[in-house]
Amino acid sequence: MMHQKKALLFDFDGVLINSLPVMQLAFSAALDEIYDGQRHDHDALFKRYQTFLGMGFPQIMNELGLRHEMFGPFRHHSRQLAPYVRLYQGATALLKWADSAGIAMGIATGKDEERTLELLERLGIRHRFGAVLCSDNVPKPKPAPDMAILFADGLGIPASDVIFVGDATADISCGKAAGCLTAAATWGYTPRAALLALEPDYVFETPQDAQQQLADLTTRAQDIA
């Protein structure tokens, strides 16, 4: 039940930002660069890549059987294309509402820290988050529970006081393993059925719906108090 200590932990890509087109272009360019002269089905590989989103890039390369050397060119092309990354409609309003309501917020992403901070600054939302947890600054990235546990511990609250909002199965698995409440962001990159199969505590259809449901929870908790 929502109360004054409740906190929100957001995945980044597919929840707050739409970076999928940039991701696909960067992935394809990195594939060509590292596997020069070798033919790959780029679309098929990227579809598989999408199923592992939420994990760190090295983890995804392991799952795809691709070389870790792809990370250098992938990161380079991602940064070059960063101006094309957009916030989802309603994401800014959601963050502003949560901030004004005194709800602590954090980011838990499979991205590396450098690119994450660059994007947060570029999009003008860095100041909304007390903690930014990335795949290269935690002991174990998602779907391990480390990010969610670190976030809760940093606030001095139990993990059960955190709602983890994610669009990937790795997000929901991370939140559940840590003991958080979980919310499926169905506007992201994972098929709705795959998210619902993990039985998240909440299902958000859009950022606007997320704000409305969270506001309702807050109001009910204040009425009870």
N, C-alpha and C positions, 0 to 999 in steps of 0.2 A: 504494500500500500504506500502511496506517495506521501512523504512528509518532508520537513524542512531540510533534512540531510540527504535526500535522494540526489544522486548524481547521474549524469548521462555520459556514456562513453560511446563515441561514434567511430565506426569505420570511416574511411575517407573516400576512396574511389567507389563510385556506385551508390553512395549514400548522400554525401554533400556535393561531390563534384562528378561531372560526366567527363571522364578522361578516356573512355574506351576507344574512340577513333584515334586519338594520339597514341595510345598503347599499341594498337594494331599496326600503325605505321612504323613506330619505333621497333616493334618486334620484327616486322618484315625486313626492315633495313638492317637490323643486327644479324638476322639470319643470313642475308645475302653477304654481309661483310665477313662473318666468321666461317661460313660454309661456301666460300667463293668457288663458283664453278660446279657446285653440287645442286641438284634439283630437289626441291621440297614442295610439298603442297602447303603453301603458306596459310591458306584459309582453314584447312583441316587442322593444322598444328595450332593455330590461334584459337580455334574452337576448343581444343583440348586445354590450352593455356587458360582460357576463361574458367574452366571448371575448378581450377586451383587458386583462383584469385582470393586474396586475403592472406595467403602464405607469402614468405619472402621470395625474392627472385631466385636465389640459389636452390631453394626447396622445389620451386616450380621446374627449374631446369632438370633437377634430379628426376622428377616425375615424368618429364617428357623425354628423358634420355638425351638431352642436349648439353653442350659444353658451357661451363660457367663463364668462359671468356665472352659470352654474349652480353654479359652485364655492362661492360664498358661502353660498347656502341649503343646498347639499348638506352642506357642512362644519358649518353650524349644526345641522341636523337630526341629523347623525351624532353630534355631541357630546351632543345631548339624549338620544339613544338609547343612548349608550355603556354604561350599566349592563346592557344586554341582551346585550352581546358576551361570549362565553364561550370559555375555553380548551378545546381538544379534550381528551377523556379521554386520559390518558397523556402529554400535552405537558409538564406540570410535572415528572413523573418523568424524562422524557427530558432535560430541561434540567438537573435536579439531578444526574443520572448524569454527563452530560458535564462539568459543573462539577467534580464530585468527581474525575473522571478527568484533570483538568487540561487539558481541550480548550478552546481559545479559541473564543468564539462571537460572532457579530454578526447584526444584522438588516439586510436589504436589502428595502425595501418601496416600493410605488408611492404609499403614503400620504404626506401632508405631515408634516413633523417635529413640529409642535405636537400634532396628534392622536395620532401614534404614541407620543410620550413620555407623554402623558396616559394612554393605554391601558396602556402598559407599567407605569406606576406604579399604576394602578387594579388591575391584575391581579397585582401583587406580583412581577414578574419582571424589572424594569429592571436589577437588580443582576447579572443573569446575563450581560449583554452588554457587551463592551468597546467595541463600535462600533455605532451606530445610523445607518444610511444611508437617507435618504428622498428622494423624487422632487424635492423643492425644495431639497436641499442638495448635489446633485452636478451636474457639468456636463451630463451626459446620463443620463436615467433608463433603466431597463430598456426594451427588450432590449439597449441598448448595454452594453459591458462595464465601464463606469466604476466602478459600485458594487463589483463583485468585485475589480477591480484595486486600488481604494483600500483595501479591507479587507485584502488580502494585503500591500500596501505598508506599511500601518500596523503590521502584525505583524512586518514584516521577513522575510517568507517568500515563496517563489514561489507563484504562483497555483495551481500543480499540487498544492500541499499543502492546498488548500481544497476541501471538499465543499460545494457549493451545493445546499441542499434546497429545492425549490420545487414548487408545484402548478400553475404557469402556464407556457405555452410561452415567455413573455418571460423567466421565471426560467432555464429550461434554456438558452435562447439566450444570455442574459447570461453564464452560467457557462461555457459552451463557448467563447464569443468571448474570454473572459478567460484561458482555459487551465485552468480549474478542473475537477475531477471534479464530476459532477452527479448528483443523486438526485431522482427523481420521487416526490412525495408524492401518492399516488393517492387519498387520502381527501378531497382538496380540491375545487376548483370546475371543473376542466378534465376533459373525458372522458379516460379512461385511454388510449385509442387515440391521441389527439392527442399525449399526452406520450411514449408509447412510440415514436411515429414519429420523434421527435428523438433516439432512441437514447441515453438517459441511462446513466450508468455503473452506477447502482443504481436499484432500484425498491423503494420502501417502501410497504407496504400500510396501515399504521397507525402512530401514534407509537410504540406498543409494539414493532412490527416494526422500526422505524428504530433504536430503542435496542438491540435484540437484534443486528441486523446490524452496527451500529457497534461494539458491545461485542466481537463475534466478530472483527472486523477488528483491533481494538486488541489483543486477546489473541494473535492470530496474529502480529502485528508484534512483540510483546514476546517471544514464543517464538523468533522468528527472530533477534532481537537478542541 
